Amino acid sequence: MDKIDALLAAVQKELKRHNYGYFVIEVPPHGSKVQVPGCLPCQKEFRTIDHFVEHLADEALPALFINLRAKKEAANG
């Protein structure tokens, strides 16, 4: 597997990790619980799919590349 294939596999794995659905949050001050839409693994609330896509593009993928760069630098000493 060359570098581009490895990069593609890492990006695909990261994108598949995130999913849009509903999770429960507690609303202060009474502690009532409500379901909200958003990214389940990140527990981030998003009202629209466009906001979820922005989350992937602006947060999830940059974090992936930062981690990949750090691993590469650690391996190279």
C-alpha positions in Angstrom: 0.0 0.0 0.0 1.5 3.3 -1.0 1.1 6.6 0.9 -1.9 7.8 -1.0 -3.8 4.5 -0.3 -2.9 4.7 3.4 -4.1 8.3 3.6 -7.3 7.5 1.8 -7.9 4.6 4.3 -7.3 6.9 7.3 -9.7 9.5 5.9 -12.4 6.9 5.2 -12.0 5.5 8.7 -12.3 8.9 10.3 -15.4 9.9 8.2 -17.1 6.6 9.0 -16.5 7.1 12.7 -18.7 10.2 12.7 -22.4 9.9 12.3 -25.4 12.2 12.4 -28.1 11.1 14.8 -29.7 12.0 18.1 -28.3 12.0 21.5 -29.6 13.0 24.9 -28.5 16.2 26.8 -29.4 17.5 30.2 -30.9 21.0 30.2 -30.2 23.2 33.2 -31.5 24.3 35.6 -34.0 21.5 36.2 -32.0 18.7 34.6 -34.7 17.7 32.2 -33.4 15.6 29.3 -34.0 16.2 25.6 -32.9 14.6 22.4 -30.8 16.8 20.1 -29.5 16.2 16.6 -25.7 16.1 16.0 -22.6 14.1 15.8 -23.0 11.1 18.1 -19.3 10.3 18.9 -18.4 14.0 19.4 -21.7 14.8 21.3 -21.8 18.0 19.3 -25.2 19.5 18.5 -26.0 20.4 14.9 -29.4 21.4 13.6 -28.6 20.8 9.9 -26.7 18.4 7.7 -24.7 21.4 6.4 -23.5 22.1 9.9 -22.5 18.4 10.3 -20.6 18.5 7.0 -18.8 21.7 8.2 -17.9 19.8 11.4 -16.3 17.1 9.3 -14.5 19.5 7.1 -13.4 22.0 9.7 -12.8 19.9 12.8 -12.7 16.1 12.2 -10.4 16.0 9.1 -8.0 18.7 10.3 -7.6 16.8 13.6 -7.0 13.6 11.7 -4.2 15.2 9.7 -2.6 16.8 12.8 -2.5 13.3 14.4 -1.1 11.7 11.3 1.6 14.4 11.1 2.5 13.9 14.7 2.8 10.1 14.3 5.0 10.7 11.2 7.3 13.1 13.1 7.5 10.7 16.1 8.4 7.9 13.8 11.1 9.9 12.2 12.6 10.9 15.5 
